[in-house]
Amino acid sequence: MDAAAWIAQILAALAFGAHGYTLLFRPEQARKQYPWATDVPETLKRFIGTAEVLGAVGLIAPAATGILPWLTPLAALGLVALMALAAIFHVTRREWPNVVFNVVLGAVAAFVAEARYAVPFS
């Protein structure tokens, strides 16, 4: 279970970190790559990007260092909430592939939260 949790943590951190980085530091690329990005205020995109980058760090850093490892499931739960809100947003716009992607990423984050909450780091 520990190996599966680590794999899920790394994959989720890469996905959230890359998306958040694009929203924060490459706004032109974000507008081209994500059709919804032109319809959302810049401050909201920055908030989403910041939340995703910090969530990605929170999935890995506490677990890898052993410092405050209880933060890892909390970071994962925050990302689950973010994906739930993103899925609702995309449903209203009928962007079904994005909804599926949000549900899958949310499920991976939920797995990490459950795995790290139920079974502490060994």
Buried (B, 14 or more C-beta within 10 A) or exposed (E): EEEEBBEBBBBBBEBBBEBBBBBBEEBEEBBEEBEBBEEBEEEEBBBBBEBBBBBBBBBBBBBEEEEEBEBBBBBBBBBBBBBBEBBEBBEEEEBEEBBEBBBEBBBBBBBBBBBBBEEEBE
